[in-house]
Amino acid sequence: MALKFAVNNSLSAITSLPSGISGGALNLISTQTASASATIDFTSGIDSTYDSYIFKFYNIHPSGSNQTFHFQASTNGGSSYGVTITSAVFRAYHDEADLSTSLSYDTASDLAQSTSFQRIMKITNDNDNNGCGTLQIFNPSSTTFVKHFIANCQETNSSTYSQNQFTAGYFNTTSSLNAFQFKFDSGNIDDGIIKMYGVS
């Protein structure tokens, strides 16, 4: 096998990779903007084209106070949401006054063979508060294996707390996942953008 080299000595000067070298690329599939939306649903573009899909959350803001942001999947194009999930969740937080810190497992947010919506962040509705983060779904079109996911979200919680929440788990099904829904436990998604990417 012949080695392939970049033609420049300086990495900053490289404008393209040599042929035969590929790298992961995010391919934007869909963008949805919330405006007092009860849910945001992605019901198309999720198929065997990509082995992994990433959702990115920008400035997600609830209509109510201290609302928890959830997601679930569908195997029937969004007609229903409630695939069985097992997950694990931990979080770190720190308040503005530098008086309170924590790194702990979050037993209120994990699921064990549950068809409930999975929590991924909790946000207050102060005007300047919001949540941002990513959710990655692995091989949702597989009909052989369960489907793993990893989420990492940063939010403003209880008005004065910076909270980083880590959520990971799997959908315990060998059916293809072809739609995803996002919502708060109560009230609307007042504002925010969610983008869905395929990873090649």
ROPA-142552 format. One line per field, with one value per residue: residue in one letter; z, y, x of N, C-alpha, C in turn. Coordinates in steps of 0.1 Angstrom, whole numbers, plus 5000, padded with zeros to 4 digits. Example, Ala and Ser with C-alpha at 12.3 -4.5 7.8 and 13.67 -1.06 7.14 Angstrom:
<rs>
code: (a,s)
n.c3: (5078,5071)
n.c2: (4943,4978)
n.c1: (5132,5128)
ca.c3: (5078,5071)
ca.c2: (4955,4989)
ca.c1: (5123,5137)
c.c3: (5078,5079)
c.c2: (4967,5000)
c.c1: (5132,5129)
</rs>
This chain:
<rs>
code: (m,a,l,k,f,a,v,n,n,s,l,s,a,i,t,s,l,p,s,g,i,s,g,g,a,l,n,l,i,s,t,q,t,a,s,a,s,a,t,i,d,f,t,s,g,i,d,s,t,y,d,s,y,i,f,k,f,y,n,i,h,p,s,g,s,n,q,t,f,h,f,q,a,s,t,n,g,g,s,s,y,g,v,t,i,t,s,a,v,f,r,a,y,h,d,e,a,d,l,s,t,s,l,s,y,d,t,a,s,d,l,a,q,s,t,s,f,q,r,i,m,k,i,t,n,d,n,d,n,n,g,c,g,t,l,q,i,f,n,p,s,s,t,t,f,v,k,h,f,i,a,n,c,q,e,t,n,s,s,t,y,s,q,n,q,f,t,a,g,y,f,n,t,t,s,s,l,n,a,f,q,f,k,f,d,s,g,n,i,d,d,g,i,i,k,m,y,g,v,s)
n.c3: (5000,4991,5007,5013,5010,5023,5003,5013,5037,5059,5081,5082,5057,5041,5018,5009,5013,5003,4975,4983,5010,5035,5055,5084,5078,5084,5072,5065,5069,5078,5091,5119,5133,5164,5175,5199,5199,5204,5200,5183,5154,5136,5107,5083,5061,5076,5073,5058,5046,5061,5087,5111,5129,5139,5161,5167,5191,5195,5216,5230,5244,5271,5275,5300,5336,5347,5330,5316,5289,5265,5245,5220,5200,5169,5152,5131,5113,5127,5135,5161,5192,5213,5219,5235,5260,5276,5298,5310,5332,5341,5358,5360,5380,5387,5405,5400,5422,5432,5452,5453,5441,5421,5412,5399,5398,5380,5390,5386,5359,5344,5325,5325,5306,5295,5280,5280,5274,5269,5292,5285,5291,5315,5319,5329,5325,5324,5308,5295,5296,5284,5266,5251,5229,5219,5203,5195,5173,5167,5139,5131,5113,5114,5114,5129,5153,5186,5191,5198,5217,5224,5244,5250,5269,5276,5300,5314,5346,5372,5373,5382,5378,5361,5342,5331,5313,5309,5289,5280,5262,5250,5224,5227,5204,5174,5152,5126,5133,5124,5128,5150,5180,5198,5229,5256,5291,5300,5287,5259,5234,5234,5220,5197,5179,5160,5144,5121,5112,5089,5093,5074)
n.c2: (4988,5021,5050,5081,5115,5148,5177,5200,5214,5227,5226,5246,5255,5236,5229,5210,5175,5147,5125,5097,5098,5102,5120,5125,5142,5167,5168,5189,5183,5191,5220,5234,5259,5270,5284,5293,5265,5234,5209,5198,5181,5157,5140,5131,5122,5105,5078,5049,5063,5076,5065,5077,5102,5136,5159,5193,5217,5250,5277,5270,5277,5277,5281,5279,5279,5264,5240,5207,5194,5170,5140,5116,5086,5072,5044,5044,5065,5087,5085,5076,5079,5063,5044,5017,5026,5024,5041,5062,5089,5118,5148,5180,5210,5245,5275,5310,5326,5312,5294,5269,5237,5207,5173,5147,5116,5114,5103,5109,5113,5091,5062,5029,5004,5018,5035,5061,5097,5108,5127,5154,5180,5207,5238,5272,5298,5325,5356,5357,5332,5299,5267,5247,5223,5189,5159,5127,5100,5067,5046,5044,5030,5004,4969,4949,4955,4971,5007,5031,5062,5094,5123,5156,5184,5219,5241,5268,5267,5269,5296,5308,5289,5272,5244,5213,5186,5151,5125,5092,5062,5035,5026,5001,4982,4964,4974,4998,5032,5061,5087,5115,5132,5163,5180,5200,5191,5204,5230,5252,5251,5279,5294,5289,5268,5238,5217,5191,5168,5146,5122,5117)
n.c1: (5008,5007,5019,5002,5008,5003,5008,5020,5043,5035,5008,4988,4988,4977,4952,4935,4928,4948,4939,4919,4921,4898,4876,4855,4825,4801,4768,4744,4710,4685,4668,4651,4631,4620,4590,4571,4564,4548,4560,4590,4596,4614,4609,4617,4644,4659,4676,4692,4713,4732,4754,4754,4737,4735,4721,4719,4715,4705,4703,4679,4648,4624,4588,4578,4588,4618,4619,4621,4639,4632,4635,4624,4621,4608,4595,4578,4577,4569,4543,4538,4555,4577,4598,4615,4638,4670,4691,4718,4727,4746,4757,4772,4775,4776,4773,4766,4775,4796,4793,4782,4787,4787,4791,4775,4755,4724,4696,4670,4667,4675,4666,4651,4645,4622,4595,4592,4598,4632,4651,4672,4682,4677,4660,4657,4632,4640,4646,4671,4680,4689,4694,4720,4735,4744,4732,4738,4730,4735,4737,4709,4693,4698,4688,4696,4710,4707,4701,4724,4729,4743,4743,4752,4747,4745,4732,4714,4704,4679,4681,4706,4726,4752,4750,4761,4751,4753,4742,4736,4727,4706,4683,4662,4657,4654,4643,4642,4649,4632,4623,4623,4614,4612,4606,4594,4587,4565,4545,4555,4581,4596,4615,4643,4667,4670,4692,4697,4721,4737,4763,4791)
ca.c3: (5000,4990,5016,5007,5018,5019,4995,5020,5050,5070,5081,5080,5042,5034,5014,5006,5016,4991,4971,4990,5024,5038,5069,5087,5075,5088,5061,5070,5063,5081,5102,5124,5143,5173,5178,5207,5194,5213,5197,5170,5149,5124,5102,5070,5060,5085,5067,5057,5039,5070,5098,5123,5128,5150,5163,5174,5197,5196,5223,5233,5255,5274,5279,5315,5344,5351,5322,5312,5275,5262,5231,5218,5186,5163,5141,5121,5106,5136,5139,5175,5198,5226,5217,5248,5262,5289,5298,5322,5332,5352,5355,5368,5380,5394,5406,5397,5434,5435,5465,5452,5430,5422,5401,5405,5389,5380,5390,5381,5345,5336,5321,5325,5298,5296,5267,5283,5267,5276,5295,5282,5298,5322,5316,5334,5314,5325,5294,5289,5298,5273,5266,5239,5230,5208,5205,5184,5172,5159,5130,5134,5103,5116,5117,5136,5166,5193,5186,5209,5216,5234,5244,5259,5268,5286,5302,5326,5354,5384,5371,5385,5377,5348,5343,5320,5315,5300,5288,5270,5264,5238,5221,5227,5193,5162,5141,5122,5138,5113,5132,5164,5185,5209,5235,5271,5298,5301,5279,5246,5231,5231,5210,5196,5166,5160,5131,5120,5103,5087,5094,5064)
ca.c2: (5000,5034,5061,5093,5126,5162,5183,5211,5211,5234,5222,5257,5258,5226,5233,5198,5162,5139,5116,5084,5101,5107,5124,5127,5155,5170,5172,5195,5177,5198,5230,5238,5270,5270,5297,5288,5252,5223,5199,5199,5167,5154,5128,5127,5123,5096,5065,5043,5071,5078,5056,5084,5115,5145,5170,5204,5226,5264,5287,5264,5285,5272,5291,5278,5279,5251,5229,5197,5191,5156,5135,5102,5082,5065,5034,5044,5078,5098,5083,5075,5080,5055,5032,5014,5032,5023,5052,5067,5104,5125,5162,5189,5223,5255,5287,5323,5331,5304,5289,5256,5229,5193,5163,5136,5108,5120,5092,5114,5115,5079,5053,5015,4997,5027,5041,5076,5106,5109,5140,5158,5192,5215,5252,5282,5307,5339,5361,5355,5318,5289,5255,5244,5210,5180,5146,5118,5087,5058,5036,5042,5022,4990,4960,4939,4959,4982,5020,5039,5076,5102,5137,5165,5197,5229,5249,5277,5260,5276,5310,5312,5278,5266,5230,5205,5173,5140,5115,5082,5051,5029,5023,4986,4977,4961,4981,5011,5045,5070,5100,5120,5144,5170,5188,5202,5183,5212,5242,5252,5255,5293,5298,5280,5262,5225,5213,5177,5165,5132,5121,5108)
ca.c1: (5000,5015,5016,4998,5012,4999,5019,5026,5049,5027,4993,4980,4988,4970,4938,4927,4934,4951,4928,4920,4920,4885,4874,4841,4819,4787,4760,4731,4698,4672,4668,4638,4632,4608,4583,4559,4561,4546,4571,4598,4596,4621,4602,4622,4658,4666,4676,4705,4723,4743,4755,4752,4730,4737,4712,4725,4705,4709,4694,4665,4642,4611,4578,4576,4600,4625,4613,4630,4638,4632,4634,4620,4622,4597,4598,4567,4577,4564,4529,4538,4568,4577,4607,4621,4651,4678,4701,4725,4728,4753,4757,4781,4769,4783,4765,4773,4781,4807,4789,4777,4792,4783,4793,4767,4746,4711,4687,4657,4667,4678,4655,4654,4635,4611,4591,4591,4608,4645,4655,4686,4686,4666,4663,4647,4626,4644,4647,4684,4685,4687,4702,4726,4741,4743,4727,4742,4723,4743,4732,4694,4686,4701,4677,4703,4714,4701,4706,4730,4729,4751,4740,4760,4740,4749,4721,4712,4694,4676,4685,4720,4735,4757,4749,4765,4744,4757,4732,4739,4719,4703,4670,4663,4649,4661,4636,4648,4644,4631,4617,4626,4606,4618,4596,4595,4578,4553,4546,4561,4595,4594,4625,4655,4669,4675,4697,4700,4732,4742,4778,4797)
c.c3: (5000,5000,5008,5016,5013,5013,5002,5033,5061,5069,5078,5065,5034,5031,5011,5010,5003,4988,4979,5005,5027,5052,5072,5084,5079,5076,5066,5062,5065,5092,5106,5134,5151,5175,5186,5202,5204,5212,5184,5166,5136,5118,5089,5070,5069,5079,5066,5050,5048,5082,5111,5120,5140,5149,5171,5178,5200,5204,5225,5246,5258,5276,5294,5323,5347,5343,5317,5297,5273,5247,5231,5203,5182,5153,5130,5115,5114,5139,5155,5180,5211,5224,5231,5249,5276,5288,5311,5321,5343,5348,5365,5368,5389,5394,5404,5410,5439,5449,5465,5439,5432,5410,5406,5394,5391,5379,5385,5366,5337,5334,5321,5318,5298,5282,5269,5274,5276,5279,5291,5287,5305,5322,5323,5322,5316,5311,5287,5291,5286,5275,5252,5240,5218,5212,5193,5184,5163,5152,5133,5125,5105,5120,5125,5151,5173,5188,5198,5206,5227,5233,5254,5258,5280,5287,5314,5334,5367,5384,5372,5383,5363,5350,5330,5322,5304,5300,5277,5273,5250,5236,5219,5217,5182,5150,5138,5129,5127,5116,5147,5167,5197,5215,5250,5278,5300,5293,5266,5245,5226,5220,5208,5182,5168,5146,5132,5109,5101,5087,5083,5066)
c.c2: (5012,5044,5073,5105,5139,5169,5195,5207,5217,5230,5234,5260,5247,5230,5222,5185,5155,5129,5103,5086,5108,5111,5126,5141,5156,5175,5176,5189,5186,5208,5233,5248,5270,5284,5293,5274,5242,5212,5203,5184,5167,5140,5124,5129,5114,5082,5059,5050,5073,5068,5063,5097,5123,5156,5181,5214,5240,5272,5282,5271,5280,5284,5291,5278,5265,5239,5220,5194,5176,5153,5120,5099,5074,5055,5034,5058,5089,5097,5082,5075,5072,5043,5030,5019,5027,5033,5054,5082,5109,5139,5169,5203,5232,5268,5299,5329,5323,5297,5274,5249,5214,5185,5150,5128,5114,5108,5096,5114,5102,5071,5039,5008,5005,5032,5056,5084,5107,5123,5142,5171,5199,5229,5261,5291,5322,5343,5357,5340,5309,5277,5253,5230,5202,5166,5138,5105,5079,5047,5033,5033,5007,4981,4948,4942,4970,4995,5028,5054,5082,5117,5144,5179,5206,5238,5258,5271,5268,5290,5314,5300,5275,5251,5223,5190,5163,5129,5105,5070,5044,5026,5007,4980,4974,4966,4994,5022,5055,5083,5103,5132,5150,5179,5191,5194,5190,5225,5241,5254,5270,5298,5288,5274,5248,5221,5198,5175,5150,5132,5112,5105)
c.c1: (5009,5010,5012,5002,5006,5011,5026,5032,5042,5013,4984,4979,4980,4955,4929,4935,4938,4940,4930,4920,4906,4884,4859,4836,4805,4779,4747,4720,4686,4675,4654,4639,4619,4603,4570,4555,4559,4557,4579,4600,4605,4616,4607,4637,4666,4665,4690,4716,4735,4743,4753,4745,4733,4727,4720,4715,4711,4699,4680,4660,4628,4601,4576,4589,4605,4619,4624,4628,4641,4633,4630,4621,4609,4602,4588,4565,4571,4549,4528,4553,4568,4586,4613,4635,4657,4689,4708,4728,4737,4754,4767,4774,4778,4775,4773,4780,4793,4805,4786,4782,4788,4787,4786,4759,4732,4701,4673,4656,4670,4665,4660,4643,4622,4608,4588,4600,4620,4648,4670,4691,4674,4670,4652,4643,4630,4647,4660,4689,4681,4695,4708,4732,4740,4738,4731,4736,4732,4735,4717,4687,4689,4689,4684,4706,4705,4708,4711,4729,4737,4746,4748,4754,4745,4737,4722,4701,4692,4682,4700,4730,4739,4757,4752,4759,4749,4747,4736,4730,4716,4688,4670,4653,4658,4654,4643,4641,4643,4624,4621,4618,4612,4607,4601,4585,4564,4555,4553,4576,4593,4602,4636,4655,4675,4679,4700,4710,4733,4757,4783,4812)
</rs>
